[in-house]
Amino acid sequence: MTSYIAAYDTESPGCLAGVREIVAKHEKFEMPATFFLVARTLEADRPEYVALLKDHPLFEMACHSYTHMVLRDTPEFGKAGPLELFPREIVDSKKFIEDTFGREVVGFRPPVSSDDGLKAVPEALRLLQVAGYRYVSSLAWGPHFTLPALLVSPFTYAEQGYPELWELPPCGWHENLLKGNNRCGPVRIGLFPPAMPETIPNDYIKTPEEEFQYNNKPFVDKAVADRMTHVSLIWHPWSLHRFDPEMRMLEMTFSYIRERGIPAVTFVGLLQQLLDGKER
Ligand SMILES: [Zn+2]
């Protein structure tokens, strides 16, 4: 059975206002979530994030690097930072988040991510192992660094020498790009022919309804139809808040998940299911 995972790349000062609204929606729907946190963002508003998230039974804290330094060259969204800073981004960040929340962090999502996860970044894989991570969620682009990211089943990095490190890919649009929220102008991220034409609008989306129609619903529906283990969209509190401060999109999405009877978990919850052999 397909599980639904709500997850948030929490990565800039603008995220805090969004997280306040997000937490309220999760409490209303009793919906679990994974927060991938940039340590520097957490550091800047530490008491506020502690008050919102610490010891919360619905939430998993995971890591989204220390400074949002990219770990792999991407065609449109930055070049990899220097290898000597990888330990800060992967190891020190984990420790800071753990110290802040008093809980082990087992998941990592690299900034920007890539179209084949971290297969091509051996130093990142090595440090993830050293730090004691058990999963990464880093395959967040379609073929040739296109969007949306397609549905991909979990796999391990056994081929790269890390059989116990899992990849748990998200899917769909980086919603900030679907909205033009980065304000960087048109970007070269389309695939032709499109793998899921129903997810390609004619322009930047303008309403929460369109976000649901072009991104959330088609991915949830396809994940269930294709009997995927999970479906998890790529969301950013700063961008959600700028576009839809009342978080109506979350209301629509969580209502739909409940209506369809889809179980909701966190990423670490999904990992546990995989290790228990409940899902293949
Ligand atoms: Zn990010």
Boltz pocket constraint, residues with backbone or C-beta under 6 A from the ligand:
constraints:
  - pocket:
      binder: B
      contacts: [[A, 9], [A, 11], [A, 64], [A, 68], [A, 110], [A, 111], [A, 112]]
      max_distance: 6.0
